[in-house]
Amino acid sequence: MKRRDFLTTTIALLLLLIGGAASQEKQNILFIAIDDQNDWIHCFGGHPQVKTPNIDKLASEGIRFMNAHCAVPICGPSRAALFTGKQAWHTGVYVNDNKSLEVVGRQFMTMPQRLREEGYNTYGAGKVFHGNINNYPADLFTDYGPGYNQFQPLTSKEANYTDRELNSEVDKVYLTHTVDRGPGKLKATFPLNKMPRERRLESRKIESFDWGPLPVEDEEMDDYKTADWVIGKLKEKHEKPFFMAAGFYRPHIPLYIPQKYYDMYPPDQVQLPDFVKDDLADIPLVGKDFALIAYSAGTHKNVTGHKQWREAVACYLACISFVDQQVGRILKALEESPYRDNTTIVLWGDNGWHLGEKEHWGKFTGWEESTRIPMIIVPPKNRGHEFSRNTECTQPVGLIDLYPTMMALNNIPLRDALDGSSLVPLLIDPVKKYSGHVISTFGRGNHSIRTEGWRYTRYYDGSEELYDLNQDPGEYKNLAHTNSYIEIKLELKKKMPDHNEVEYFVSMGHWKAIICKDRSRSELFDFGDNRAVPEEKNVYHEHPEIVEKMLSFIKENNISEKYLSIPE
């Protein structure tokens, strides 16, 4: 165990010893997850017009972590890291593929499994882990409520744009269809935003990069059903302590929302995100591709070309307010339940989301809009004398820290070494100096480190970015190659993961290679017309000659760097 973890655990145990009977009993845990939620929550100051009264009230009862970040800025890997307490470079979960099904709860014990070992009942509903919960180990949850449908409130059949085969060579094509449930019911033609699709999604016949209001009631949305199920569970009698997770899908795309929430944000009146022309001018080539390729969503050029920027922002804000309403319903039920005083509440977003900043839409970048997430922890009311309330913490922390924190709060010893650390010291004293940094990973070899005042990013090809966030919170001026900041960059670089098993990370034209010391574990990706994404199909065994070509070049030129770009 690391010395810092030992000290943290010791502090937590001392608090439990001096806190009386309330501290000795295991507390309930209410986990509230919000998908693709950036800092556009009123109490986090991300957007001046957003209305989130219920989340704001929750924040006033606990600690707001204003500098919290995800381990990986994309849904599946972020949740895999949170619930296993392990960073992506230890689990191998970097993208939304089936890798998480192999490791979550199987190779690595998750928080719910550890809690069940300690006598907890574990409950969940909606989107807690990524994908169909039925594909995960059965011992994760004692009981699970309704899942989620990405295209809520549409059925799977209604969401399909067409039954014809897609032409994989055609990137931009309109696929429209109309849903008509009859008089007085849902009738709409999709896509609502009338934008052509851009992503190559041969395996899917629908495009989620869409938004707009629908003539539906709250009750028709899956997120409402998630809240309903959790409320029902809170009304039950529980003999054992419980872990209860409510996973809300909005504001993930498509941004379909009941009309009344859309009416809260007239598009012609919404404030757009800050945008600086030529913001990408000093960004490395890999970073530009992360920004401009339609991978996790769509392109800024398509959005602005179809005059949809304000509409998209309005719908994102509307989705946030809709989810805030569901959060309020759950919190009201908890307040009226017998568990109001002995329940820890944690609210978090799994990753951020760009809405045009740096000409990017979506996530999966190393910038603030992708990695920063809202995180609120409200310790149990019956332990009110121990913890701070209605305070902010600006220390850099991560979702990776939640697992050890929940264990420490409930006097549960860790079974395995975790990559995060307990936040109990910050729940007591939010201004206490802590770890000093948090790391986010977006693809193998791409890491971004965040401190209180700096962000340093290193891409797999060795290119870099450095930002002084005290002077440049928008990350507009890359200082990575400014001589006066070399020492700062070197100090931050020392904190990056070692990747001891890797000999070289190599970029060569449209190829990316992770060349391991054990060659059988090497990986090779063909990025086609870009240098960034997608990183999903390992073709090393189909093209070993590409890696041999890279190694020959490295040897012939006596290259010693581990992260490098070489000519094709």
Helices and strands as residue ranges (DSSP letters): H 3-18, H 21-24, E 28-34, G 42-44, H 53-60, E 63-69, H 75-84, H 88-91, H 99-103, H 111-117, E 121-126, G 133-135, G 138-140, E 143-144, H 156-159, E 177-180, E 187-190, E 211-214, G 218-220, H 222-234, E 242-248, E 255-258, H 259-262, G 267-269, H 285-292, H 300-305, H 309-335, E 343-349, E 354-355, G 357-359, E 361-362, H 368-371, E 372-378, G 381-383, E 391-393, E 397-398, G 399-401, H 402-409, H 424-428, E 438-441, E 447-450, E 454-458, E 464-468, G 483-485, H 486-493, E 502-508, E 511-516, G 519-521, E 523-526, H 544-556, E 563-565
